[in-house]
Amino acid sequence: MSEQDLRNIRLVAFDVDGVFTDGRFYLSNEGIESKAFHTQDGYGIRQLLNAGVAVAVISGRKSLAVEKRMSELGVEHVVQGCRDKVAAFDKIIATLDISADECAYVGDDMPDIPLLDHVGYSVAVANAVPALHQRCDYSTSAAGGFGAVREVCERILATRSEQAR
């Protein structure tokens, strides 16, 4: 998909660990997990939603922190503990009545490859494994957990504002 075609994106889906976060999670002695999310990424998500672009999160892990953060941001499509990201994604786009070509996905590691290959616009965060950079349409300059989500949001929103001119 060309940069100009980004204005046709109707859904942006994201992995969580390594994309919204730096890939680390903290586990207390009591077994309580915590994650760090970048507030500027949250603003980008809200801007996408305000522009009418749907947002989804598809993660292989389950985390209450993710559930709470996505709820705060107004992200309605949250799938956790997912073994088949493509199947989960296909269910989401079916409910939205859109095609995979109208979607972007942002990932950082090998389990993301099938979904990155499935969408119209694929994005690897700066700290993604090398195999992703080789096959994605775009690689962010910011690392996951340090503004990569915001960078993707702004890139997509910029094409929409250019279209409005």
DAMO-V19009 format. One record per residue. N is the residue number from 1. PSI is psi in radians with two decimals (NA if undefined). OMEGA is omega in whole degrees, -180 to 180 (* if undefined). D_LAST is the distance of its C-alpha to the last C-alpha in Angstrom with 2 decimals. Layout:
n = <N | N>
psi = <PSI | PSI>
omega = <OMEGA | OMEGA>
d_last = <D_LAST | D_LAST>
//
This chain:
n = <1 | 2 | 3 | 4 | 5 | 6 | 7 | 8 | 9 | 10 | 11 | 12 | 13 | 14 | 15 | 16 | 17 | 18 | 19 | 20 | 21 | 22 | 23 | 24 | 25 | 26 | 27 | 28 | 29 | 30 | 31 | 32 | 33 | 34 | 35 | 36 | 37 | 38 | 39 | 40 | 41 | 42 | 43 | 44 | 45 | 46 | 47 | 48 | 49 | 50 | 51 | 52 | 53 | 54 | 55 | 56 | 57 | 58 | 59 | 60 | 61 | 62 | 63 | 64 | 65 | 66 | 67 | 68 | 69 | 70 | 71 | 72 | 73 | 74 | 75 | 76 | 77 | 78 | 79 | 80 | 81 | 82 | 83 | 84 | 85 | 86 | 87 | 88 | 89 | 90 | 91 | 92 | 93 | 94 | 95 | 96 | 97 | 98 | 99 | 100 | 101 | 102 | 103 | 104 | 105 | 106 | 107 | 108 | 109 | 110 | 111 | 112 | 113 | 114 | 115 | 116 | 117 | 118 | 119 | 120 | 121 | 122 | 123 | 124 | 125 | 126 | 127 | 128 | 129 | 130 | 131 | 132 | 133 | 134 | 135 | 136 | 137 | 138 | 139 | 140 | 141 | 142 | 143 | 144 | 145 | 146 | 147 | 148 | 149 | 150 | 151 | 152 | 153 | 154 | 155 | 156 | 157 | 158 | 159 | 160 | 161 | 162 | 163 | 164 | 165>
psi = <2.34 | 2.84 | -0.66 | -0.61 | -0.14 | -0.42 | -0.27 | 0.02 | 2.23 | -0.24 | 2.36 | 2.15 | 2.57 | 2.51 | 2.98 | -1.20 | 2.08 | -0.16 | -1.10 | -0.43 | 3.02 | 0.15 | -0.21 | 2.64 | 2.65 | 2.32 | 2.03 | 2.95 | -0.45 | -0.01 | 0.25 | 2.19 | 2.49 | 2.71 | 2.76 | 2.20 | 2.54 | 2.21 | -0.55 | -0.54 | -0.71 | -0.71 | -0.72 | -0.74 | -0.79 | -0.68 | -0.72 | -0.86 | -0.73 | -0.48 | 0.01 | 0.23 | 2.17 | 2.67 | 2.42 | 2.66 | 2.23 | 1.99 | 2.52 | -0.33 | 2.82 | 2.37 | 2.25 | -0.59 | -0.71 | -0.80 | -0.81 | -0.78 | -0.77 | -0.61 | -0.76 | -0.67 | -0.21 | 0.35 | 2.02 | -0.49 | 1.64 | 2.06 | 2.10 | 2.79 | 0.59 | 2.21 | -0.49 | 1.60 | -0.60 | -0.77 | -0.74 | -0.76 | -0.79 | -0.61 | -0.71 | -0.84 | -0.48 | -0.72 | -0.50 | -0.14 | 0.88 | 2.88 | 2.80 | -0.50 | -0.35 | 0.28 | 2.69 | 2.66 | 2.46 | 2.16 | 3.12 | -0.19 | 3.03 | -0.69 | -0.26 | -0.27 | -0.83 | -0.69 | -0.65 | -0.65 | -0.28 | -0.43 | 2.97 | -0.50 | 2.05 | 2.43 | 2.32 | 2.36 | 2.80 | -0.63 | 0.31 | 2.81 | 2.59 | -0.61 | -0.54 | -0.72 | -0.60 | -0.46 | -0.13 | 2.71 | -0.51 | 2.53 | 2.28 | 2.76 | -0.44 | 2.56 | 2.76 | 2.35 | -0.09 | 0.65 | 0.06 | -0.72 | -0.81 | -0.73 | -0.78 | -0.79 | -0.83 | -0.63 | -0.77 | -0.75 | -0.58 | -0.68 | -0.55 | -0.69 | -0.56 | -0.63 | -0.60 | -0.31 | NA>
omega = <179 | 179 | 180 | -179 | 178 | 180 | 179 | 179 | 180 | 178 | 171 | 179 | -176 | 162 | -180 | -175 | -177 | 178 | 173 | 179 | 178 | 178 | 179 | 168 | -177 | -178 | -179 | 176 | 180 | 180 | 179 | -179 | 171 | -179 | 175 | 177 | 180 | -177 | 180 | 174 | 180 | 178 | 178 | 178 | 179 | 179 | 176 | -179 | 179 | 179 | 178 | 177 | 179 | 180 | 176 | 174 | 179 | -174 | 176 | -179 | 175 | -180 | 175 | 179 | 178 | 179 | -178 | -178 | -179 | 175 | 177 | -177 | -179 | 178 | -176 | -174 | -178 | 179 | -180 | -179 | -172 | 177 | -179 | -176 | 179 | 179 | 178 | 179 | -179 | 176 | -180 | -177 | 176 | 179 | 179 | -179 | 176 | -180 | 178 | 178 | 180 | -174 | 173 | 174 | -179 | -178 | -177 | -173 | -173 | 179 | -180 | -173 | -179 | -180 | 176 | 179 | -173 | -173 | 179 | -178 | -176 | -177 | 172 | 174 | -174 | -178 | 178 | 176 | -176 | -179 | 180 | -180 | -178 | -173 | -178 | 178 | -175 | 172 | -179 | 173 | 178 | 178 | 174 | -178 | -177 | 174 | 180 | 180 | 179 | 179 | 179 | 180 | -178 | 179 | 180 | 180 | 179 | 180 | 178 | 179 | 176 | 180 | -177 | -178 | *>
d_last = <21.36 | 18.89 | 16.35 | 13.60 | 15.55 | 15.43 | 12.61 | 15.59 | 17.79 | 19.34 | 22.16 | 22.94 | 26.69 | 28.60 | 32.18 | 33.61 | 36.36 | 35.04 | 31.36 | 31.16 | 34.41 | 36.04 | 38.29 | 41.20 | 42.61 | 45.43 | 48.48 | 51.06 | 54.80 | 54.43 | 51.93 | 48.93 | 45.70 | 42.84 | 39.51 | 37.12 | 33.43 | 30.83 | 29.26 | 25.94 | 25.76 | 26.29 | 23.35 | 21.11 | 22.69 | 22.12 | 18.38 | 18.26 | 20.39 | 18.36 | 15.26 | 17.65 | 18.64 | 22.44 | 24.56 | 28.06 | 30.81 | 33.56 | 36.45 | 39.88 | 41.41 | 41.94 | 41.32 | 41.47 | 39.26 | 36.44 | 37.01 | 36.88 | 33.82 | 31.74 | 32.99 | 31.91 | 28.36 | 28.25 | 28.35 | 30.15 | 30.80 | 33.37 | 36.00 | 38.67 | 41.86 | 40.26 | 42.17 | 39.99 | 36.32 | 35.24 | 37.23 | 35.83 | 32.26 | 33.02 | 34.36 | 31.19 | 28.89 | 31.43 | 31.20 | 27.38 | 27.69 | 25.37 | 26.29 | 26.88 | 24.33 | 21.59 | 23.01 | 23.32 | 26.54 | 27.47 | 31.12 | 33.68 | 36.95 | 38.84 | 38.83 | 35.03 | 35.26 | 35.80 | 32.68 | 30.59 | 31.80 | 31.03 | 27.27 | 24.27 | 23.24 | 26.06 | 26.04 | 29.08 | 29.32 | 30.71 | 34.20 | 34.35 | 37.35 | 37.05 | 37.14 | 33.75 | 32.03 | 33.48 | 32.06 | 28.70 | 25.25 | 24.46 | 26.69 | 25.62 | 26.81 | 27.90 | 30.99 | 31.45 | 32.24 | 30.66 | 26.91 | 26.31 | 25.00 | 22.51 | 21.40 | 20.77 | 18.91 | 16.57 | 16.09 | 15.12 | 12.89 | 11.01 | 10.20 | 8.99 | 6.59 | 5.37 | 5.50 | 3.82 | 0.00>
//
